[in-house]
Amino acid sequence: MFAQSEYLRFHCPWLETAENWLFAQFIGEEFAARFLDIEETEPERIAASCIVALEALRNAVPSLDLVLTPNGFGIVSNQNVAPVSRDRVARLIASLETSRDNAIEQLISYLFQSSQWYDTPMRRWFTATLFPNIDLANLCGFTEHRWTNYIDLRSRAIEVEQQIANDYVSPEQLAVFHDENCSLDGELSLATSQHNSVTQLLRSIVVRILKGEPMPVHSLRDIVDFMRKNEDRFPDFRNSATYQLFDPPIFENKKSNKGYFF
């Protein structure tokens, strides 16, 4: 995308590093060639280009001997020009990171609209949780360093979701929710609509837990009750071992049983 020429590779290694990071973290090896075939004027390519440029500049700024002048930034060439203060440099780097994270959020949204990216390992990485985009950081109260915070929150969200799956909705049904949460199908069936309602409730519960609130057992039991009353819409839950936790066998006292009592 950027670091194609030998000149750029030699004189601006930050571009190549940023581009490699972009493809490794978001595009994936399987989709890389097809992504590069997309017209550069398409929104996903524009977002990707912004990410690379902003990430490269963010990493390059600490290595540049810059000064701030009325006409913008310049290179220190003599002792008569004062270098930019550390605080101003820090604010510049933070601003670049914020812009990069905004572009990351856009790119992820665009990628989920691509049928060619749909079956890639990178998509499966993002759909391992009910929060496949970095807006999770915003939901948890983080407005800065969103990508960095998302990486941490994502790991914690996966643990919380796994506990909820094992104890309430079942791993099998949660896997369905993960897949449907980013489905390419814009038309919702009745079953999918009900799934979406449960998914939104689960997302709300996970956010509350990530923000330090206790596990809302009553709310989770309400979800289980709803799925049991509509079990034909939740067959994966109905056929799971977790379902049996809420549907124990009824004991019938028979004279032939040992320990029979009156």
Buried (B, 14 or more C-beta within 10 A) or exposed (E): BBBEEEEBEEEBBBBBBBBEBBBEBBBBEBBBEEBEEBEEEEEBBBBBBBBBBBBBBBBBBEEEEBBBEEEEEEEBEEEEEEEBEEEEBEEBBEEBBBBBBBBBBBBBBBBBEBEEBBEBEBBEBBBBBBBBBBBBBBBBEBEEBBBBBBEBBBEBBBEBBBEBBBBBBBBBBBBBBBEBBBBEEEEEEEBBEBBBEBBEBBBEBBBBBBEEEEBBEEBBEEBBEBBBEBBEBBEBBBEBEBBEEEEEEEEEEEEEEEEEEE
